[in-house]
Amino acid sequence: MLMRLMTSLFVGYCLYVGNLDNSKYYEEIRNSLANYFMTQSLLVQDIRLDKAKKHAFVDLASQMDLTKALALNGQKLLDKPLKIAKAKAKEADAAKKTKDPQEVQKSKNLRCVHVENLPSSATREDVLKVFPKATAVRFLGGTDSPGKGIAFVEFQNKEQADAARGQSGTATIRESVLRVNVVRESAGVRKPTTDSKNNKKAEAPPSDTLFVSNLPVKVQPKHLKKIFKSAVQIRIPQSDGKSKGFAFVEFASVAHAAKALKSSKIVRFRRGCSKSSLV
């Protein structure tokens, strides 16, 4: 099994999706888009639906995702053929708020918590029972269930979010002990920015955490520690005692993370993930 490495912050690529069925409810259209792209193995960062519900702008994680999405032009969603194209810079900018997106995201992060180790069968209602003061619950990928065991829970203010973090290690859902952490700035979804002179997408700010994917179910922190010797923390979300296939590897600084990413290479695990199985 191959292990792919990428920084935990993806640079977004904007897609225009038109000819939506605006007779449906806002959430139904948005969730249908999220689920549709998810079934196409596309990583969605954000979906901004037009007020008239006739079109949407979808931020994707990579150029590869954007290329795959463009090939879906004409495919049906809610019984209507989609009009899919690469969003023009002016259209994408007009769809965003006038406030500095980084400041908006920073403020939102202070009111949010990052919840891990959710059982795959958990629902938003289950999460709200644990955090009754929450105003929104979003599962990773915009799906209706925590397939990756992760959710972002938003509150009205920072104080409520701080109180929720105090439940880490004690709150449970169906016998799964939840880990509740701060939402790092690098974990927030940022919209793509454009260099006005060169009309190029600006690079995302660096992060001190790497996102490691495509891991075997039996992988343990000690296996990743052999690869990332300078890591200060390794978190592997699990479900029923097995890895969900990805991990967050944190370093002491951005420089250490950048060095690890630069020197990293594809690693192959053999079954069992025993000490001798790393090659």
Backbone as a ProteinNet text record, in pm:
[ID]
protein_1_A
[PRIMARY]
MLMRLMTSLFVGYCLYVGNLDNSKYYEEIRNSLANYFMTQSLLVQDIRLDKAKKHAFVDLASQMDLTKALALNGQKLLDKPLKIAKAKAKEADAAKKTKDPQEVQKSKNLRCVHVENLPSSATREDVLKVFPKATAVRFLGGTDSPGKGIAFVEFQNKEQADAARGQSGTATIRESVLRVNVVRESAGVRKPTTDSKNNKKAEAPPSDTLFVSNLPVKVQPKHLKKIFKSAVQIRIPQSDGKSKGFAFVEFASVAHAAKALKSSKIVRFRRGCSKSSLV
[TERTIARY]
85.2	0	88.7	61.9	144.3	97.4	188.6	155.4	184.7	85.4	103.1	116.1	202.1	224.3	177.1	116.6	77	63.6	76.8	57.3	-88.5	-117.1	-254.4	-341.8	-281.4	-359.2	-350.7	-463.7	-465.3	-492.4	-438.4	-466	-589	-689.8	-816.1	-816.2	-902.6	-923.4	-1073.1	-1116.7	-1259.2	-1329.5	-1445.7	-1525.5	-1662.4	-1710	-1845.5	-1939.4	-2049.5	-2149.6	-2284.7	-2337.6	-2462.9	-2576.3	-2692.5	-2814.5	-2862.5	-2853.7	-2900.4	-3052.5	-3110.2	-3255.7	-3289.4	-3323.9	-3348.2	-3485.3	-3559.7	-3686.7	-3663.3	-3541.2	-3506.9	-3461.9	-3461.7	-3414	-3262.9	-3218.9	-3077.2	-2987.7	-3018.5	-2934.5	-2936.4	-3051	-3061.3	-2970	-2967.8	-2880.2	-2733.9	-2701.9	-2562.5	-2514.1	-2596	-2557.8	-2550.4	-2638.7	-2636.3	-2506.9	-2464.9	-2338.5	-2221.4	-2220.8	-2110.5	-2103.7	-2218.4	-2220.6	-2183.9	-2228.6	-2198.9	-2048.7	-1985.2	-1841.3	-1763.8	-1819.1	-1753.8	-1753	-1865.1	-1872.3	-1779.4	-1739.8	-1645.9	-1500.7	-1482.1	-1347.7	-1280.1	-1359.2	-1305.7	-1306.4	-1199.1	-1187.8	-1240.4	-1354	-1420.8	-1383.3	-1342.2	-1310.3	-1430	-1503.6	-1615.9	-1712.3	-1840.2	-1943.2	-2018.6	-2016	-2084.8	-2201.3	-2320.1	-2438.7	-2494.7	-2528.3	-2585.3	-2719.8	-2753.3	-2878.1	-2999.4	-2994.1	-3106.6	-3103.9	-2997.7	-2981	-2971.2	-2931.3	-2918.6	-2778.1	-2679.7	-2542.8	-2464.2	-2347	-2261.9	-2115.7	-2032.4	-1887.7	-1832.8	-1757.1	-1704.7	-1552.2	-1497.3	-1351.7	-1301.8	-1211.1	-1153.8	-1010.5	-954.9	-825.8	-706	-718.5	-600.2	-637.8	-534.6	-555.6	-608.9	-565.8	-614.2	-763.8	-809.3	-952.4	-1030.2	-974.2	-1040.6	-1053.4	-946.6	-948.4	-1051.5	-1058	-1155.9	-1298.1	-1316.9	-1450.5	-1499.6	-1410.2	-1449.5	-1502.7	-1454.8	-1498.8	-1642	-1698.2	-1834.2	-1940	-1898.1	-1992.4	-2100.4	-2226.4	-2337.4	-2397.5	-2327	-2380.8	-2499.8	-2592.6	-2715.3	-2703.7	-2763.8	-2778.5	-2918.1	-2992.5	-3133.1	-3210.9	-3181.5	-3251	-3225.3	-3120.4	-3087.4	-2940.4	-2909.4	-2769.7	-2689.7	-2577.6	-2495.8	-2415.2	-2400.1	-2311.5	-2186.8	-2077.7	-1956.1	-1844.3	-1780	-1668.7	-1575.3	-1456.9	-1362.4	-1411.1	-1420.6	-1472.6	-1376.4	-1432.4	-1350.3	-1312.8	-1198.5	-1147.8	-1246.9	-1305.9	-1397.8	-1524	-1572.5	-1692.1	-1666.9	-1551.7	-1518.5	-1501.9	-1435.9	-1415.8	-1548.4	-1640.2	-1769.7	-1852.3	-1826.6	-1902	-1854	-1738.5	-1682.2	-1725.5	-1714.5	-1747.2	-1639.2	-1675.3	-1580.1	-1477.4	-1506.9	-1412.5	-1290.9	-1179.8	-1058.8	-1089.7	-1081.9	-1118.5	-1034.1	-907	-821.7	-867	-908.3	-955.8	-1088.6	-1174.9	-1303.5	-1280.5	-1187.7	-1161.1	-1096.6	-1008	-942.1	-1044.5	-1138.5	-1243.5	-1332	-1361.2	-1446	-1375.5	-1243.8	-1167.5	-1172.8	-1176.2	-1180.5	-1312.1	-1414.4	-1546.6	-1574.1	-1473.9	-1492.7	-1401.8	-1440.4	-1354.5	-1346.1	-1235.9	-1207.2	-1226.9	-1327.3	-1362.2	-1317	-1241.4	-1191.5	-1245.6	-1227.9	-1265.6	-1416.4	-1490.1	-1634.6	-1663.8	-1759.7	-1796.9	-1857.8	-1836.3	-1883	-2035	-2105.8	-2252.3	-2310.1	-2224.4	-2271.6	-2344.9	-2439.9	-2515.5	-2493	-2540.2	-2529.8	-2604.5	-2717.5	-2796	-2716.1	-2637.9	-2554.5	-2451.3	-2392.3	-2290.6	-2353.4	-2473.3	-2541.8	-2584.3	-2606.3	-2638	-2518	-2397.6	-2275	-2243.9	-2270.2	-2242.9	-2373	-2461.5	-2594.3	-2591.8	-2482.9	-2475.3	-2418.6	-2386	-2328.7	-2431.4	-2382.4	-2469.6	-2459.9	-2353.1	-2336.7	-2242.7	-2268.9	-2182.3	-2153.1	-2024.5	-1985	-1890.8	-1925.3	-1837.1	-1736.2	-1619.6	-1513.3	-1562.2	-1545.3	-1589.1	-1729.8	-1798.7	-1934.9	-2038.4	-2009.1	-2101.9	-2199.7	-2293	-2394.5	-2350.9	-2235.9	-2185.9	-2033.3	-1974.5	-1829.2	-1753.1	-1748.2	-1678.7	-1532.5	-1473.6	-1334.1	-1324.8	-1438.7	-1437	-1409.4	-1425.2	-1389.8	-1507.3	-1523	-1625.5	-1571.5	-1624.2	-1594.9	-1723.5	-1716.1	-1834.5	-1818.9	-1916.2	-1909.6	-2003	-1956.5	-2033.7	-2053.8	-2133.7	-2161.1	-2041.3	-1959.7	-1846.2	-1730.2	-1616.9	-1494.9	-1509.5	-1581.9	-1598.1	-1667.4	-1769.7	-1839.4	-1748.6	-1666.7	-1573.4	-1468	-1420.2	-1321.6	-1380.6	-1507.8	-1573.6	-1588.1	-1615.2	-1629.7	-1496.9	-1387.7	-1256.4	-1224.4	-1287.5	-1267.2	-1327.8	-1409	-1472	-1387.5	-1272.6	-1185.8	-1142.8	-1158.6	-1118.6	-1224.4	-1331.5	-1439.5	-1571.5	-1599.1	-1722.9	-1716.9	-1828.6	-1834.2	-1958.4	-1947.7	-2062.3	-2050.8	-2146.6	-2147.9	-2015.7	-1971.9	-1853.1	-1721.4	-1726.7	-1604.3	-1569.8	-1452.1	-1408.7	-1362.5	-1421.5	-1393.8	-1270	-1195.9	-1084.7	-1126.4	-1124.6	-1171	-1053	-1017.3	-899.8	-934.2	-840.7	-855.9	-850.5	-908.9	-898.9	-781.1	-674.9	-556.7	-585.4	-510.4	-529.8	-510.3	-415	-386.8	-497.5	-583	-689.7	-811.8	-820	-935	-933.2	-1047.1	-1055.1	-1031.1	-932.3	-905.6	-942	-989.6	-1024.8	-900.3	-894.7	-778.1	-764.4	-642.8	-617.2	-541.2	-546.2	-485.4	-386.3	-271.9	-173	-219.3	-255.9	-315	-219.8	-87.7	8.3	26.9	44.3	73.3	-47.8	-160.4	-284.2	-262	-178.9	-150.1	-207.2	-242.2	-293.8	-179.6	-201.8	-99.4	-87.2	34.7	56.4	-1.4	-49.3	-103.6	9.2	-16.2	86.1	130.5	256	306.4	246.3	252.1	195.3	300	282.8	374.1	323.2	215.6	155.2	142.6	178.1	162.2	42.8	-27.5	-139.1	-88	-92.6	-41.6	-159.6	-174.7	-292	-255.6	-360.7	-347.7	-269.1	-292.8	-224	-298.3	-227.1	-293.1	-369.3	-469.1	-556.7	-484.2	-373.8	-303.7	-185.3	-172.1	-59.1	-68.4	45.2	52.7	149.3	138.4	228.3	375.8	413.9	555.2	606.3	517	558.4	588.8	502.1	524.6	642.2	664.7	776.8	909.7	915.2	1036.8	1067.1	959.5	976.5	996.8	916.9	924	986.3	1115.5	1184.9	1175.4	1158.5	1153.7	1012.3	912.5	773.2	755.5	674.2	646.2	512.5	427	298.3	246.3	192.6	134.3	-5.4	-105.3	-243.8	-300.9	-350	-408.1	-554.4	-649	-791	-827.9	-907.8	-943.6	-1093.9	-1134.4	-1272.3	-1269.3	-1331.3	-1332	-1190.9	-1100.9	-964.7	-875	-923.4	-843.5	-823.4	-710.7	-680.4	-782.8	-816.8	-908.7	-834.8	-704.3	-629	-551.5	-550.3	-474	-427.1	-333.1	-277.9	-234.7	-224.2	-173.3	-40	65.4	199.5	246	259.9	294.1	442.4	502.1	643.1	659.1	778.4	804.1	792.7	812.3	807.1	771.5	738.3	709.1	832.1	948.8	1072.9	1096.3	1068.8	1084.9	986.1	863.6	763.2	801.2	850.7	891.8	1007.7	1101.9	1216.4	1170.6	1076.4	1025.2	952	874	800	895	998.8	1094.3	1173.2	1208.4	1290.4	1208.3	1074.3	988.6	987.1	957.1	942.6	832.8	788.5	682.3	733.7	653.9	690.1	587.5	635.5	543.7	538.1	415.3	395	353.7	404.1	353.6	248.7	173.1	67.1	121.9	43	81	149.4	216.1	286.4	382.9	447.2	544.2	669.8	758.4	879.2	960.9	957.6	1038.7	967.9	845.9	769	788.6	862.4	887.8	1001.1	977	1080.9	1099.9
-119.1	0	124.1	217.6	336.6	443.4	520.4	630.6	760.5	845.5	973.2	1082.7	1179.3	1290	1419.2	1504.8	1637	1725.2	1855.1	1944.1	1944.8	1976	1968.8	2079	2175.5	2283.7	2272.6	2257.7	2245.7	2382.4	2402.3	2524.2	2499.6	2585.6	2561.2	2595.1	2528.6	2555.2	2564.1	2673	2705.8	2654.6	2592.3	2533.8	2601.7	2631.2	2685	2569.6	2559.3	2455.4	2523.6	2515.1	2582.5	2485.6	2542.3	2468	2381.6	2435.9	2363.5	2373.4	2277.5	2275.5	2365.6	2491.6	2586.5	2571.8	2468.1	2441.5	2363.4	2312	2236.6	2332.1	2281.8	2361.9	2383.1	2493.5	2531.1	2416.2	2360.4	2254.7	2129	2100.3	1980.8	1992.5	2111.4	2132.5	2123.7	2191.8	2194.3	2053.9	1980.1	1845	1750.6	1770	1686.1	1708.3	1834.3	1864.9	1801.2	1816.7	1761.6	1610.3	1544.8	1398.4	1351.6	1426.2	1387.8	1391.7	1502.8	1514.6	1414	1382.8	1284.1	1147.2	1111.4	981.8	977	1093.1	1100.2	1107.8	1086.4	1088.6	1224.3	1330.2	1466.4	1525.4	1595.6	1655.4	1798	1821.2	1951.9	2029.7	2155	2241.3	2324.1	2377.1	2464.1	2469.8	2492.2	2509	2637.6	2731.9	2859.7	2866	2846.7	2843	2982.8	3015.2	3144.8	3162.4	3287.6	3314.4	3264.2	3274.3	3227.3	3075.7	3010.2	2864.1	2808.9	2893.7	2847.7	2798.5	2846.1	2800.8	2805.1	2744.5	2740.8	2746.8	2792.1	2789.2	2686.5	2593.1	2482.9	2491.4	2504.7	2507.5	2365	2322.8	2189.6	2195.8	2080	2076.1	2086.7	2045.5	2040.2	2055.4	2075.8	2083.9	1952	1841.6	1710.3	1697.9	1744.7	1741.4	1827.9	1945.3	2036.9	1974.4	1911	1847.1	1736.1	1654.2	1544.9	1600.1	1709.8	1768.6	1825.4	1885.5	1944.3	1837.9	1715.3	1606.5	1563	1613	1575.8	1667.8	1761.3	1853.6	1776.4	1807	1740.1	1625.6	1580.7	1474.6	1528.3	1441.1	1485.3	1484.3	1586.1	1594	1646.9	1574.1	1607.8	1620.1	1527.6	1515.6	1630.1	1708	1816.4	1804.8	1821.9	1813.9	1933.7	1906.9	2013	2086	2214.4	2294.5	2322.8	2258.1	2268.3	2332.1	2429.8	2498.6	2555.4	2586.9	2650.9	2793	2829.4	2961.5	3070.2	3178	3293.1	3366.5	3429.4	3495.7	3597.8	3677.9	3781.7	3721.4	3612.8	3547.6	3489.9	3424.9	3364.3	3470.1	3580	3687.6	3749.8	3763.9	3825.1	3737.7	3608	3516.7	3517.8	3575.5	3578.6	3704.6	3702.6	3818.7	3925.3	4049.1	4157.7	4161.3	4098	4096.2	4012	4041.2	3962.5	3817.8	3722.6	3584.1	3520.8	3561	3504.2	3550.4	3677.1	3728.4	3664.2	3644.8	3580.1	3437.8	3366.6	3228.3	3220.8	3313.9	3315.2	3333.6	3425.3	3448.4	3325.2	3260.3	3141.6	3026.8	3013.1	2905.8	2915.4	3038.1	3057.9	3008.5	3002.8	2959.1	2812	2743.6	2605.3	2509	2384.1	2278.3	2167.9	2096.2	1986.8	1857.4	1779	1657.6	1535.3	1447.2	1326.2	1201.6	1088.6	956.3	936.3	1001.6	979.5	844.9	770.2	645.2	677.6	592.1	619.8	629.4	573.1	576.9	699.1	783.8	901.7	998.9	1071.5	1171.4	1309.6	1411.1	1546.6	1556.7	1485.4	1487.6	1429	1324.9	1265.2	1365.6	1439.3	1538.4	1652.6	1692.9	1802.5	1763.6	1635	1591.3	1608.7	1590.7	1608.8	1756.6	1833.9	1977.7	2054.2	2063	2122	2270.4	2339.4	2482.1	2508.6	2403.9	2419.9	2480.2	2560.5	2622.4	2553.2	2474.7	2404	2286.2	2180	2061.4	2025.9	2022	1989	1869.2	1765.2	1649.9	1672.1	1613	1628.7	1586.3	1673.8	1644.1	1688.9	1747.6	1795.3	1684.8	1566.1	1453.8	1456.1	1359.7	1351.9	1266.9	1201.7	1118.4	1128.8	1103.2	1117.3	996	980.3	866.5	859.8	975.8	981.5	1001	1001	1014.3	1154.2	1253.8	1391.8	1485.8	1581.6	1685.2	1818.2	1924.5	2060.1	2112.7	2149.7	2194.2	2342.5	2421.1	2566.7	2613.4	2715.8	2773	2922.8	2983.6	3126.6	3212.1	3163.9	3243.6	3153.6	3216.6	3146.1	3075.6	3137.7	3079.7	2943.3	2932.4	2804.8	2700.1	2743.7	2651.1	2602.7	2694.6	2656.7	2553.5	2573.3	2479.2	2342.2	2340.7	2214	2137.8	2211.2	2145.2	2077.3	2126.8	2064.9	1926.6	1888.1	1756.4	1651.2	1692.9	1598.6	1485.9	1364.3	1248	1196.6	1272.5	1229.3	1210.5	1293.8	1282.1	1158	1090.6	969.3	968.5	900.1	870.5	722.7	645	500.2	434.2	467.3	410.5	457	544.1	601.7	728	731.9	848.7	956.5	1073.9	1182	1261.7	1304.3	1396.5	1531.6	1631.7	1765	1861.1	1918.5	2005.2	2141.2	2231.3	2361.9	2343.4	2435	2434.9	2524	2461.6	2539.4	2624.6	2731.7	2820.7	2745	2651	2575.5	2477.7	2444.1	2347.7	2412.9	2546	2614.7	2614.5	2624.9	2627.8	2768.7	2785	2916.9	2916	3028.5	3039.6	3074.3	3035.5	3066.8	3216	3265.3	3406.1	3417.9	3533.2	3551.4	3666	3644	3747.9	3831.8	3958.4	4041.7	4067.8	4069.5	4096.8	3976.2	3860.7	3741.5	3651.5	3690.8	3613.4	3467.8	3447	3312.3	3296	3175.3	3148.3	3156.2	3229.5	3243.5	3115.9	3086	2966.3	2984.5	2876.1	2881.2	2898.1	2966	2980.3	2843.5	2827.6	2697.7	2655.4	2526.3	2470.3	2386.2	2369.5	2284.6	2141.4	2111.2	1978	1920.7	1793.9	1723.4	1629.7	1617.8	1523.7	1402.9	1286.9	1164.1	1072.9	1032	954.4	818	739.6	606.5	511	518.6	433.8	301.6	195.4	68	77.3	-9.1	-0.1	-33.1	-106	-146.7	-55.4	54.4	143.3	202.9	223.1	280.8	398.1	490.1	605.5	567.6	453	413.9	388.2	342.6	318.9	451.2	550.5	681.2	753.3	727.2	790.2	745.6	624.5	575.7	655.7	708.5	786.1	933.8	985	1126.3	1136.4	1121.4	1114.5	1243.8	1357.6	1486.3	1528.8	1443.4	1477.4	1489	1585.1	1603	1540.2	1517.9	1454.4	1387.5	1267.7	1193.4	1149.4	1194.5	1158.9	1074.8	956.8	865.7	842.6	911.2	888.7	742.5	687.7	546.7	524.8	410.4	365.2	215.7	176	35.9	-18.7	66.3	22.7	13.8	58.8	53.1	193	211.5	339.9	372.5	500.7	544.1	572.2	544	556.6	685.3	769.1	893.3	934.6	1028.7	1075.5	1221.2	1288	1423.6	1416.6	1459.5	1454.2	1597.8	1630.3	1767	1778	1892	1918	2041.2	2061.2	2171.7	2306.5	2309.3	2436.2	2410.2	2517.9	2508.7	2460.5	2505.2	2466.9	2316.1	2258.1	2113.1	2037.5	2087.4	2022.4	2030.6	2147.9	2166.3	2073.8	2059.3	1971.1	1826.2	1785.7	1648.3	1622.1	1720.3	1704.4	1697.1	1780.2	1784.9	1655.3	1599.1	1477.9	1350.6	1364.5	1246.2	1177	1051.1	972.5	869.4	809.5	709.1	591.1	550.2	438	327.9	206.5	94.3	12.3	-8.4	-91.4	-230.7	-330.9	-465.4	-496.2	-598.7	-635	-653.1	-606.7	-623.7	-503.8	-422.5	-304.5	-339.6	-454.8	-490.9	-409.1	-416.6	-335.9	-363	-485.1	-522.9	-502.1	-448.8	-439	-307.9	-213.7	-88.6	-107.3	-68.8	-84.4	45
0	0	0	-89.4	-100.2	-4.8	47.1	137	64.2	52.8	-14.7	89.1	60.7	152.3	88.9	171.8	124.8	247.3	228.5	341.9	379.2	505.2	553.5	497.8	432	372.4	221.7	155.2	11.4	-51.8	-169.8	-243.8	-328.4	-315	-381.4	-529.5	-604.2	-746.1	-766.7	-826.9	-829.3	-954.8	-933.2	-1039.8	-1043.5	-1162.2	-1179.7	-1212.6	-1138.2	-1163.2	-1183.6	-1303.6	-1336.6	-1369.7	-1399.7	-1433.7	-1317.5	-1196.9	-1079.3	-1065.8	-1000.4	-980.3	-860.8	-890.6	-782.4	-717.2	-758.4	-690.2	-560.1	-543.9	-423.4	-313.5	-190.3	-78.4	-88	-28.8	-32.7	14.5	133	189	103.8	42.7	-41.1	-162.6	-224.4	-340.6	-299.1	-189.9	-144	-106.6	-32.4	8.5	-111	-208	-328	-406.2	-416.1	-483.3	-409.4	-276.9	-196.8	-211.5	-202.4	-212.7	-353.3	-454.4	-592.4	-618.4	-579.3	-602.9	-517.8	-400.8	-314.4	-381.6	-446.3	-514.7	-634.9	-684.9	-796.8	-748.9	-618	-556.1	-571.3	-561.2	-567.5	-427	-392.6	-259.6	-265	-200	-200.7	-75.6	-93.2	19.5	62.7	-35.4	-1.1	-118	-87.1	-189.6	-159.2	-252.7	-234.1	-333.8	-282.8	-366.5	-386.2	-509.7	-542.2	-471.4	-437.3	-366.1	-442	-574.2	-656.3	-674.1	-624.7	-628	-770.4	-866.1	-1004	-1036.4	-962.9	-985.4	-854.7	-857.1	-738.2	-779.6	-686.5	-705.2	-607.2	-659.5	-578	-575.4	-455.3	-439.9	-421.8	-510.2	-504.4	-451.9	-420.6	-351.9	-444.2	-570.5	-655.7	-802	-884.5	-1028.4	-1081.9	-1023.4	-1066.1	-1042	-923.4	-893.9	-992.3	-1022.9	-1115.2	-1253.9	-1301.2	-1432.6	-1439.5	-1334.2	-1329.1	-1324.8	-1251.2	-1237.5	-1371	-1446.9	-1575	-1671.7	-1655.7	-1742.9	-1711.8	-1602.3	-1562.6	-1623.5	-1705.9	-1769.3	-1845.2	-1817.3	-1882.9	-1804.1	-1700.7	-1615	-1534.8	-1499.1	-1433.6	-1281.5	-1220.4	-1075.5	-1047.5	-966.3	-939.1	-1070.1	-1161.5	-1290.9	-1386.9	-1363.2	-1455.9	-1496.8	-1626.8	-1671.2	-1618.7	-1558.4	-1500.7	-1607.9	-1588.5	-1672	-1588.1	-1621.8	-1541.5	-1622.6	-1562.5	-1628.5	-1522.4	-1564.3	-1472.2	-1445.5	-1318.9	-1282.8	-1326.8	-1378.6	-1413.1	-1285.5	-1286.8	-1165.6	-1111.3	-1198.4	-1153.3	-1093.9	-1153.6	-1102	-964.1	-949.3	-820.3	-713	-748.8	-652	-611.5	-707.9	-678.6	-585.4	-587.4	-502.1	-358.5	-335.9	-200.9	-127.2	0.9	80.6	63	89.9	73.1	185.5	297.8	408.7	373.4	439.2	421.3	458.3	362	391.1	500.6	511.9	616.2	754.1	765.5	893.2	931.6	831.1	856.4	904	836.9	875.2	1013	1042.5	1173.8	1285.1	1263.2	1362.3	1378	1266.2	1270.1	1341.3	1318.6	1382.5	1534.6	1586.9	1731.3	1790.2	1707.1	1752.5	1719.1	1664.9	1621.2	1696.6	1698.2	1750.1	1645	1650.4	1558.7	1636.3	1599.9	1673.6	1594.6	1661.5	1597.6	1667.5	1598.7	1650.3	1661.4	1572.9	1567.9	1502.7	1553	1484.9	1349.3	1251.9	1115.7	1106	1204.4	1201.2	1272.1	1325.8	1398.9	1306.8	1363	1287.9	1348.8	1280.5	1335	1467.3	1476.2	1600.1	1716.7	1687.8	1792.3	1842.9	1749.9	1786.7	1865.8	1825.5	1894.8	2036.1	2059.7	2195.2	2287.6	2231.8	2310.3	2326.3	2219.2	2221.1	2192.8	2290.5	2267.9	2232.4	2261.3	2229.4	2090.5	2018.2	1884.3	1788.8	1696	1596.1	1460.6	1439.9	1312.3	1331.6	1256.5	1256.8	1112.1	1076.5	939.9	942.9	868.5	859.1	747.5	761.9	663.5	526.2	425	289.5	258.4	358.6	334.3	323.4	378.4	370.3	487.3	486.4	591.8	709.9	699.3	809.2	813.1	928.6	943	891.8	759	701.7	743.2	771	816.5	967.2	1035.3	1181.1	1230.7	1143.5	1179.7	1155.6	1245.9	1229.6	1279.1	1221.6	1268.8	1330.6	1457.9	1531.7	1563.7	1522.2	1538.3	1650	1724.3	1834.3	1811.1	1897.5	1883.5	1921.6	2014.5	2058.7	2102.7	2127.7	2164.7	2299.7	2392.7	2525.7	2518.6	2435.2	2421.4	2356.9	2261.1	2196.5	2296.2	2380.2	2482.5	2578.1	2616.7	2706.8	2641.4	2511.8	2439.6	2435.4	2423	2419.5	2552.6	2659.2	2789.2	2798.8	2700.8	2700.9	2629.7	2578.2	2507.4	2600.8	2552.6	2631.7	2726.4	2742.6	2832.4	2758.4	2659.1	2581.8	2493.2	2479.1	2396.7	2309	2197.2	2111.1	2075	2118.9	2094.1	2133.3	2252.2	2315.1	2252.5	2153.6	2097.2	2175.5	2234.4	2311.3	2214.9	2226	2131.8	2171.4	2070.6	2091	2033.8	2119	2079.6	2086.2	1974	1965.8	1906.7	1917.2	1854.5	1704	1632.9	1487.3	1451.5	1406.5	1369.9	1248.7	1237.9	1123	992.9	992.9	871.3	837.5	938.1	913.2	852.3	859	804.7	653.8	592.5	447.6	398.9	316.1	258.9	112.4	65.1	-74.1	-153.6	-282	-361.2	-383.1	-379.7	-406.9	-537.2	-598.3	-729.4	-727.6	-787.4	-807	-924.6	-899.1	-1003.3	-1118.6	-1091.5	-1198.2	-1288.7	-1229.3	-1308.1	-1329.6	-1263.7	-1274.5	-1236.5	-1134.4	-1085.4	-946.2	-912.9	-779.1	-679.1	-569.8	-468.1	-387.9	-342.7	-263.1	-124.3	-66.4	69	169.5	282.7	386.3	435.3	472.3	517.1	650	678.4	800.2	872	1004	1080.3	1088.6	1013.6	1017.2	876.4	861.7	735.3	744.6	633.7	623.3	545.4	607.6	546.7	516.6	392.3	353.7	297.7	271	211.9	301.4	431	527.8	548	582.2	612.7	743.8	761.6	878.3	1008.4	1001.6	1122.9	1156.4	1085.7	1112	1251.9	1314.7	1447.6	1446.2	1546.2	1550.8	1543.2	1602.4	1601.6	1460.1	1370.2	1232.4	1162	1184.4	1121.8	1186.1	1314.9	1384.5	1324.1	1270.4	1205.9	1079.7	1018.6	895.4	927	1022.2	1060.4	1199.9	1206	1335.3	1415.3	1347.6	1418.2	1455.4	1429.2	1461.4	1612.5	1655.4	1798.1	1836.7	1739.4	1767.2	1640.9	1657.2	1545.8	1586	1511.2	1541.2	1427.2	1460.5	1361.6	1399.2	1338	1367.3	1344.1	1434.9	1427	1436.5	1388.8	1401.3	1430.8	1540	1582.4	1597.5	1647.1	1673.9	1552.5	1436.5	1314	1257	1191.2	1128.7	1020.7	1010.5	905.1	774	773.2	648.3	632.1	734.2	725.2	863.5	866.2	993.4	981.3	1095.7	1103.2	1177.9	1111.9	1171	1197.2	1323.9	1364	1400	1362.4	1388.6	1477	1526.4	1617.6	1548.6	1419.4	1346.1	1200.7	1129.9	987.2	911.8	955.2	889.6	897.3	1014.9	1030.6	941	933.1	849	701.8	660.6	521.2	486.1	578.7	556.1	543.4	629.6	624.3	494	448.8	324.2	205.3	207.9	97.4	86.8	201.8	202.4	198.6	200.9	203.9	69	72	-49.8	-28.7	-135.4	-124.7	-44.2	51.5	138.2	119.4	115.1	97.9	227.1	275.8	393.3	347.9	417.8	394.9	500.1	481	574.5	715.5	810.7	950.1	1008.1	926.5	973.2	1088	1080.4	1184.2	1165.7	1264.2	1260.8	1136.5	1089.3	974.6	841.1	848.2	725.6	651.6	709.6	639.8	541.7	414.9	315	238.7
[MASK]
+++++++++++++++++++++++++++++++++++++++++++++++++++++++++++++++++++++++++++++++++++++++++++++++++++++++++++++++++++++++++++++++++++++++++++++++++++++++++++++++++++++++++++++++++++++++++++++++++++++++++++++++++++++++++++++++++++++++++++++++++++++++++++++++++++++++++++++++++++++++

